[in-house]
Amino acid sequence: MYDIVIIGGGPAGLTAGLYAGRAKLKTLIVEQLVAGGQAATTDLIENYPGVPEGSTGPDITERMEEQAKKFGCEFIMAEVTGVDFSGKEKVIKTTNGEFKAKAVIIASGATHRKLGCPGETEFTGRGVSYCATCDAAFYEDLPVAVVGGGDSAISAAIYLTKFASKVYVIHRRDALRATKVVQEKAFANPKIEIVWDSIVDEVKGSETVEALRIKNVKTGQFSDLPVNGVFMYVGLEPNTKFLNGHIKLDAKGYVPVTSNMETDVPGVFAAGDVTVKLLRQVVTAVGDGATAAVAAEKYIEDNF
């Protein structure tokens, strides 16, 4: 029996674990992959307060993990397959057994949304990727494309220029959504070319990706863009399928929470990218995680 079980080991979950551990609460973090979440796949984080020179995502999240462990937080690698929040004691079902807790913090994050075009699934792992820092090295001196226009997409494009011969950014609008400082870096990079007002209609190739069929949304014209890889950055989907109706979700599957990170089920809290919020960044995730842990501590004090 744990005081708190935290589902997810990204910045929100790690910070919650740190705060819970410091409060001398018996705490377990359940993470199905390596700790760090999406932040661990980010090449450079420049907007984290107190780190003016910037740092890599893996470096920041590894230090978070070390801090949580320092204060006694336990970790287990497993996938959460279901939950039972009907009783006072919460049950978390995983591929590595069941765990009970007085309180639960859901910090399961979000994953990259699929584009849904023909060829995407068939070529995933053979030219289609969702992680530039994971796969960029495979495209040394080769042309690649990035689909999307937000911060994640443009940051990925900039990173890819370290390896690729050319980086096309395919964006369905005539203006990027990324922050101005990120846009300026992209516009100043001679390896980056923006393909405006366009969408990917099909991923084409034989054994691996060889080209993208592009449609201009204004003219309706189609063209083929020769590339050897394509990186999809077209939004996020919350990792909440395992909840299966046990707590309230919004229409997109995100978890609505109060200012204290409370869900609609007493003793169940949520933090980070999995919640309904304006900004999904490391800095907001850690704030959520700290708040959730303190709120969970108070809930345990009042109810056990």
Buried (B, 14 or more C-beta within 10 A) or exposed (E): EBBBBBBBBBBBBBBBBBBBBBBEBBBBBBBBEBBBBBBBBBBEBEBBEEEEEEBBBBBBBBEBBEBBBEBBBBBBBBEBEBBEBEEEBBBBBBEEEEBBBBBBBBBBBBBBBBBEBEBBEEBBEBBBBBBBBEBBEBBEEBBBBBBBBBBBBBBBBBBBBEBBEBBBBBBBEEEBBBEEEBBEBBEEEEBBBBBBBBBBBBBBBEEEBBBBBBBBEEEEEEEEBEBBBBBBBBBBBBBBEBBEEBBEBEEEBBBBBEEEBBBEBEBBBBBBBBBBBEEBBBEBBBBBBBBBBBBBBEBBEEEE
